[in-house]
């Protein structure tokens, strides 16, 4: 775009149609501050859909009524997994905004987290408490980028203080500790299954779990195993 060429885009029309938050979100998501921005109206529509989805998920949660206090010691695996995602995202976004100034990756991380929230179906008291924490964290993370939407949602989530007056959320390091991890299992380099093992599982336990996976057993079909290669935290390759 160039003023001299007369081909600039006046954002006012898009602001009138979608709102200032949507245009701001798209502008910051489309490219890092130090790179050129490729303008596309379809991208503005995508940003608008994201904000509407955030609004919808938040309102659905709020409609569930009062939320009990979060009890970290009583959470099930699904609830712990969501908290881990929330605080891992918070750690990344804090670094993206506070150190790297890459707002596009901070927004992308929130979009991924919102996808997880959309899949989280837990109407129990603690499930609602975990969702409350998650939505509050998302609202706080997005508040510098979309201040109007987050201002309204923060009040809707039950707070009396304006979101602009709130401190940046702190990462709960204990939530980042994984009790179990998922590993891909290959047979001769081809993916044949997945296993879940304790985060501190030893080599013998991982090999046993991989060798005993149902689909892996089918592809081994009684053939002798030559060796088992473990890539820590990622995969297990059974070589026959």
Number of C-alpha atoms within 10 A of each C-alpha: 11 8 8 7 7 8 9 10 12 8 12 12 10 16 14 10 11 15 15 17 19 26 24 17 23 23 21 18 22 21 17 16 14 8 8 9 14 10 14 11 10 10 18 20 15 14 22 19 13 17 17 14 16 22 16 13 16 21 14 10 18 17 9 10 9 13 19 14 13 17 11 15 7 10 15 11 11 13 19 21 17 20 22 19 18 28 21 19 21 26 17 16 25 19 14 18 17 11 9 13 16 19 24 20 20 24 22 13 19 22 18 12 20 20 13 14 19 12 8 14 12 14 12 11 15 20 21 23 20 25 26 21 16 21 22 20 21 22 25 24 22 18 19 14 21 19 18 15 20 26 17 14 22 21 13 13 19 13 11 9 11 12 22 14 7 10 8 14 15 11 17 15 11 11 17 17 12 13 13 14 14 14 20 18 27 21 22 14 11 11 15 20 17 19 16 13 17 13 13 12 13 10 13 9 13 22 19 10 17 30 20 13 15 13 17 19 16 11 14 16 10 9 9 9 12 8 11 19 14 17 11 10 11 11 19 26 22 23 15 15
